[in-house]
């Protein structure tokens, strides 16, 4: 045997079972891969969609589903709604986010303002209306000197 703490000799390594050497190699590859991957990329986007789940509130008989609202392939936030409302709302919000992104990228460093307003103080924007007549707070995004874009209303479940 060599000195304590020295690397094992060829004969010492050859005496280890093959499965032990392969297990050590696989464990090393997995650890290096996880350390090199950024935290947001460790779990891919399709996994988030598979984790969409249904909730059944105790006070209501309706099922509530959740899903991601995406921009450029990234899950910006999760939304919850009834199955009939969820995906149309997500599509509308994603279209509004794309419009805001395009407005922002078209101008040279425009100011970006996000405002939460209640319906009585919200500006009239019928072309951006998602749920007119709601009493829930509404989220507006303003890019530069353009009119505010209504992104969504925050309905309680």
Phi, psi and omega in degrees: 000152180272198180287151177297137180086354180279161178295144179293146179285171179301321181292322179292320179292322182294336181282345180284144178295151181300319182297327179291319178294319179294321179297317178297319179297313180296317179298318178297317179296316180296315180297317179295320179296317180291325179288328182279336183281138175294155185301322182286343183260002181292326177243119186292166181297321179300331178296322179296322178292325179291336180274007173300135183224168181251139176245146174238099180298146182292332184273343184237156177268355183274148176275140177247130177250158174236151176201165182276142166263124188247149171222122182055036177084357181258139176284110182281313175200167178258146180237147177238136178194175175291154183304325181288335182262337191299302187288325172297321178294318180298316179298319179294315180295318178297321177296320178294319178297321178295319178296317178296317179299316180296318176299318181294319182283337180285333183260151178280102179050062179282153174289144180240127182232132176246130182229141173252120184230149174272155187307325181291337179252001182283142177290153178288123179214071186297331180289341179258004186294130177255314179222077183298147178085003180280154178259008181278155175300145181244145181254124180243147176235130178242128178248116178060228181261013179283158178294154181296144176254124178282118182274309184190168170249148183260089180278137173286150178278000000 
